């Protein structure tokens, strides 16, 4: 199953960060490419978009560490990394 998630792209690096929540008008809580969860300045990112997480992983736009980061927060029930990644519900 392909689960939609919200992401935003860093305006300087072009890397995708997984969106967790808006802390306030200036800060977003994001899963960074290393899998860590950090509050970062919203001004560093493009608009938040809803995307298919499997497509992002297959295209190398997010990392397995980011998947692990959102899984540890209970945002997805499971994820199996295979040649064709699939969600386990």
Secondary structure, 3 states (H helix, E strand, C coil): CCCEEEEEEECCCCCEEEEEEECCCCEEEEECCCCCEEEEEHHHECCCEEEEHHHHHHCCCCCHHHHHHHHHCCCCCCEECCCCCEECC
